[in-house]
Structure formats: C-alpha cells, structure tokens
Amino acid sequence: MISTVMPLMSIYRLPHGQYGYKGHVINLPQDVTSFASSLPRNTKNLDVLIVRKDGSDNTHKDFRVRRSVVLHALLWLKQHNKYYRDVTIDMEEVKQLPIDGNLSNITTIEDAAIKIEDKSQQQEENDESYQELGSFVPITVQKGTEEETVKKSINERQKPHPDNIIPWPSRGDTPINEFVTEGYISCAFPTLFPTGKGDFLAPRERTVTVGNYFKHLMRYEDGRFAKHPRFRYFALNTEMRWRALQTGKIYIKQHPKDARLSLEDLKEMISSGGKELSKRVLHYATSLRGTKQFWFKQRSRLISMIDCLGMPTVFFTHSAADNQWPELARLIAENPDESSSRSSAVNNNPAIADWFFYERISKFMKTFYVDVLGATDYWFRFEWQHRGSPHVHGVAWLHNAPDIEKLLSSDDSAELLDAADRITAYVDGLVSTMNPGIPADGNNIINSIPLPKIKPHVCNQQYQGINNLEMDLVDLVATCQRHTRCSTSYCLKRKRGKQECRFGYPKPLQQVTTITTQEGEPVVLTSRNDNLLNAYNPVQLSAWRANVDMQYIMSRNKVIKYVAKYATKSEPRSKGLQEVYSTIMKSIKEDAHHSK
C-alpha cells in the first residue's frame, strides 16, 4: 500500500508454515508512466490476487491494516526517504482504511477444488510438482504474458458463472528497467529501506556485484531482510536475471555477428529450427546455477572424479531436524525449549536455518567422513523438500574399502568366496539395518519394537550431553529410521497392476549379510531384524541426530544411475528454448524499440 513499485511474484504457503515462489519476479510501477505519486493505494485497486481454499478467510497478517500506522509511515517516508519527497498523501484514501482490521475487498478466488495436503515427508522425487522454477532463465521482454495467463485461468474456472468473472487488478503494463533505475529496490520495499539508502544502483565509492549485495543484505545484523517473506525470493530471482544478463553480454562480446542480426534474421533462423543459435546460447548457461546446463557440468565433474578415484564406497543422505536441533533453536528461537517457538523461528528465519544446515553438514563431512571413516574424497548436493527442509545426497570414497570390481572379477570359486567374506565383513562394520531395540532374529517384532521418542524429541538432545549412548541409539532408530508410513502421496506407486512402496518396504529379514545378484548386478543384503528399517551407520546417526541413509556401493552401473538421477537433476523444465524463441518473436512488434 505504501510502495511506489510493485514486485510482481507468485508466493504460496508450504505445509508447516514456510513459503515458496514460482516463476519470475517482474517489477512494475504503480501507474502506467512512472512510480506512484499518490499513496496509499485504493484497496480495490491493489495489485494483489488471493487464491485460497473455499471456506478459509483473509486473516493472514499481511492483510491487517491500521490506519494510523499507514499514515505515520507515509509521513515519515516523505520526511526521511528521498524517493518519497514528491509523493502526495491522499487523505481520502487514508480515511477508507480500517482503523485496525483486515482488508475486506482484495480480489479473491475461492476454489473448492484446491486441496491442501501435508506432504512433509515427501522426498525430492515428488517435489517437482510444486516447483516451477524453469531451467532456462530468459530476460522477459513480452508484455502481459503473466496477466494473460492468469486471466485465462480465472476465466476457465468461472465459465459456468459468466457474471462472476473476477477483474484482474489494473497496473502499469511496462516493467521498470531494473538494470538502470536507481531506487527501484528501495521503493519496492520501503519497510526494509526506510531512508532510501543502500539501493543497489545508488551512487557509491566502490562497485559491488549483485551477488555480494544481496548476500550482505540477507546476512544483515538485524535480520529484517532474511525474515521478510517476499524479499528473499525477490533477491534470488533478481540475481539470477542479472547473471543471465551479464552472461548475455559475454555471449554478444564473443559472438559480435549475432549482435548485428536483424529481427527478420532472427525470425528466419528460428523458423528454420535455430539449432545452431540454441547451442551457442545454451553453452553459456553453465554459469547459471540451477539450469540444466549447470547440472550437466556438475555431472561431468562427478564422472571425472569416478574416472580418477575409482568407484565410490557409499551413497549417503542426511536430512534436517531443523525444528528440533537445540543448537539452531538457541540461535533463532525466543524460547528454545518450546516446540512451537522452534517451529515458528525456523519458518520466520529460513535463510539462517539453511545456513546452519550448510555449516553443520560441512563440518560433519570432515569430522565423520574424513576423520572417522577415512574418506579420501566426497561429493554431495543440496535439495529441499516441499515443506522447505533441506537435505543432501552424496557419495564418498573410503581409503580402506575393498576393491569390489577387482575382487569380484575372479573366475576362481574359492577366491570369490573369500572375496565375499571380506566384503560382507567390511559392510557389517560400516552399514547397519539392525534395530537395537528388538531381538536380533526379528521375532516378536510387533510387541517389542520401541515407540518413537518425541516428547521430548530425541533429536532435541545434544550428543555431548547423552549419558547412555546405547539407549539413545535405540530412540534415534525408532524415531528417525523406520519407514512406518506408506501413502499414495509419498511412496506408493502402481507397478505390475498393484501398489508397491518405491523404497521396497517392507523388506525381508536377513540373518546374515550376503551378496547376491539382482538384474545382473551384484547387491549386498545386510543382516536385518526390522523389515521397515532404513540403513544407517550407528556413529553417523548418533552424531547427526536426524534421519540418515548409508548404502554400500557394489556396482559401477548403480553409480552411473545415481549420477544421472541426482547429479544432473535440474529444476523441472520450463518451456524449451525453441518455444521461448517463438514466444518472444511473436510478442515483439515490428516498430518496438527493443526489436531494433
């Protein structure tokens, strides 16, 4: 209501309170020709569209307005912010605001078809349906595309009731040139830049990169930038587009002939396929983090590691217990001992929670994998579940591991038996699928299995303060390592006409560790007394204090499949580059300035 620039973005609420965004951020002025000159905005014309489940309300804190606070904020901004000196305060609009209440006339869609499901346990394979961050990062030049898309969607929903067509909020139709317009960030977020100082394009003695600029703000001492529910997405998307622009400048510098192509030349190239142009453009996308080309480069790096170091020893996964870890709670929670306070703090400080996870896994890799297991090298990547919680997948090379390929290549049966004994002995000392809380043979498992320890939560205890490590391991296994819930939204997939758990649970019990063959590849079956237990290393689980996984690698082909699945998995695809070209060409008018 008091911003003179509107950053247009699509924000949605994740299960358990965190936020997500999709698409690109477009910065639009509050009127057609310039920044808004009269504030506050009329609430009927606010550039906000709410899509909510039928029956819910608009009581979110973002829609609460106090008339006196809005007026005081505008008066203060006019006096202290140079970008607001010429803004006129419309007292008639101020009087229309509630004294203290929620805005009641925001454009809203109620949809009974919206289904909100809790998929907090959902793994990365299912996250893709909630992410629409395209792998190609274009500089948007077409007008009205976002508006037309949403309008079409709304109209489709309202077809049975033509008299109830929802009007799309009006606004200026020309995006602000964020690459040259001083003050646009300050004007878009006046509560974060109250004096107008610190804008990226403001004059300064030393130049600063856009990445370092936003990194500094996200780590600002009072935390206001990191806590803002929309600024972090604005910062991320803005940096991506600035990087794309800089990459484009490098491309043009190295391909000067393409810079001189006319609109007709481009249309002709695209109509004939445009493959050569696409190849040249995509080559430069390897520097844009998250793109398909970026992850292809990471795949090549990992394959090179495998070629040089040989087959890695283990796959590993580490998830976050961000709502439970006491070290994180002491950093951000008002009351670290209360579960609700910890959860709220994580939702309000996702940047700090992610930073903490990064620091924790970085130190854990050295302390556990290098110092304890003797890893000579490792590789991992970060991913985020739908609810916003991070985890890592990776591989590690251990210096004393048996050479699987060499040991299993012998034609002598005696040598193969000896090799199998050496491998299984090594695996038993490294990976466990034994539940320490039930009998070793798995008998009477239903009656003897310990219940998860959640009050107080076992992950809320520090490793250094544990007196009984054996009992603590029992609680950790029961709470973090058992696959106790199968559902269609999580792991059940239809296969051969019936639903099966994609993780293979329940698994058969196993008295001793053996080596067998599945689909022509050697597989190690560890001893198991719990058919729902996920593999772990006892020291790994006890020290990490959250869900973990450790799988021993027996096949080079399995590693290659892993590389293809995780090391190259980019964000879900946006439009193909050819389709993007065609869309841009159709949207450019012959007499448009940007077509020349």
Phi, psi and omega in degrees: 000332181249008179270138177270351176232137180251112171281113182274115180212160181253110182248138176223156184270132178268160174303144179074011165107342180282173183245159172221167176219162179217157180079201181247157177269128177241125182266118185237142177287162182279351167222179192291321192256341186200184173297158179299137180251351180227124182226156001282165178291149171294127186298335178289337183252013177299139182277060181229132175233119182258127172248115185224161179292139179302126179104343178278176184236179182255038184270015177298147185300335180294341184254007176276131183230136173241118187306313184295325180292318178299314180297316180297321180296318181292320177297319180293318180296320179298326183277327189245346184250119185297335181279355181247004184299327184262007180282136178264132178271118181272100184293333178294320177290324178299319181294337180282348182283149177293147177299314174199097182186182181271147175292128187256349186241034174282139179301125188223141172249125173256126185228113179291343182280346180293127181241119181260115182244147175271106180241040185295336180269359186294134182275176188299333181297331182264355182289340190298331182290348181253356182247130178230040179268100188301149180284341176259132186249087183277157169272113188292126177239342183282152181261141169076003185298312179299315183297314182296321180297313181291320178301316180299318179297316180296315181297323178297319180293330188262006184308317180295342183230076186298337180281351184252023179301130182275127179287131176285133182306138180279152179193174174295147185257006179244114180299145176291140175283092186291346183278346181227350187272108179291137174089358185292327178290316179298323181283335178283332182227069183295334178287338178268332178238065188299327181267355182083355180279152176093006178295146186300322184266006178291149179301137178211159183291322182239141178286153179221142179284156181297326179295313179292328179297308182289328177297318178297317181294319182293338178254016181300145193300326182273353173076007187291327181288317181292329183277339183298131186291345182241333186298323182297325178284323174301315181296314181299311184291323178297316179297319179301316183287326175294319178296320179297320179295315179297322177296321177297322178295320177296318179301312182296323180296323182270348177230068185299334179296323179294332180291337183262007179291136176277170178299320179295323178298317180295316180299319180294318179297317183290321180295333179267009177119317177064026185294318182295317177297318180299317180298318181294319181292313184295332179302327183275355181280354181297339180273353181267105186302133178097345179284162179300320181293325176300315183285333172297322178295320178293325177297316179299322179295317181292319178297323177296322177297318180294320178296323182276319187263348184090187183290130178295164186271316186221149162271147174216154175223138174229121177261172183253139168252058189296336177276357185239327186303122183292330180296319177290320181300322180293336180281325192232341186270140176293320177232092185300340183275349181260130182300317181295323179292320178295315181296316179296321181295321178294318179297325183273346182228055184297329180294319179291321179298319179291320176300317180298317179297318179299314180294321182295312182290326179297315179288326180293324179300318180286314186291316184266303187290319182276306186285323183270308184273347179076036179293134176270338177195164178202165178214137175206163176223153181268145171218163181235132176286170183301325182281358176101001183274134183276160170205166179233147169242144179194178175229154179222145175257120180257135191290332184257014183287144176298146176279094187302310185298323180287317183293323184269005180270353183289149176265354182274125183297322179295318179294323178294321178296318178295321178296318179298319179297318181294319181292313182294325177296319179294317181297319180299331179275356185243316186238140180230139167234033177257130177270113183291352183265000181229164180305147185299330182272358178081001179291149177058034185297324184296320185274339188253351186291132180292149177277153176302143179261104184238351179225093354286154183290136183296330180285351179274002178260137177282142182301322183293337184263010183271128181268322182248094184292327181293314179292325178297320179295322176300315180293320180296317179297315182294328186269322190249340193248355183263134180270083189265355186225116174251134178209162181292334180278352184241293190228347182282124179232144179281124182216128181053040175082002179218159181279132178226149177288127182291346176267357176084017178269148356285147182262150180292146177290154186219120182290316181226161178285131181225166175245130180225185180237131176228124181053039176079006181240141177294138181224138176262128177253108183284153177301139189214132175241006181221115186284358179243013188268133175273144184294148181202166168252129186305316180292320178303311182291316182296321183277323182285322175062050173190176181300134178225169174212143174215123181236132179280135184269125181243350188220132176295325179297324178296324178294318180298319177298321178298315180300316181294327185277314187256317187288340181245006184284104178274179174298152179310144189298139167268198178299148175297155183300322179299319179292323177297315177306310184299318180298317180296316182298320181293328185276343182277127177273150185301325184261011182289147181297320184283359178266359184256000000 
